[in-house]
């Protein structure tokens, strides 16, 4: 009945409608938002390495514990339709559900817990805060780089076959590390990602129908 032993989900623009770092930048006002967007654009153009940009974007935003709490609420408020039912159905069928994200783990955990995903199945970027909840920095991780997701997957030794689902180029980078990559277009359709995907999913019910069919 289950076609995969593991399903790996992206978070931003897949499990939830928002992009967490953009959401935090917008909270800082127009100037920070513009600077963060400019850094993102430089990375997409290949002028700057994404890992360097990732750190610089967060240094501009300096998210506090209050910001991360607010972002956690925003993730839950913008949860993908059917995501909770899909995770429950997959897990009931014995499929391990993991989240592999370039987002901030502290802000993702309330959402993933609400979905019944164990904390040790959530792989994302850790932020260091001081005792007063002020930003210190980001713990270095491959997930803050363009091709970090397959690196992380290779170290997790997840049960196979694996289906990976996401909207972005960092998700498509998992193609060599998984049996099937599906482009999720429920929120954003990126043609370059769709072109590389073995299948295209426009909803979480479509994901369940694919993953649990005979
Ligand atoms: Mg995404």
Boltz pocket constraint, residues with backbone or C-beta under 6 A from the ligand:
constraints:
  - pocket:
      binder: B
      contacts: [[A, 10], [A, 11], [A, 12], [A, 13], [A, 14], [A, 166], [A, 167], [A, 168]]
      max_distance: 6.0
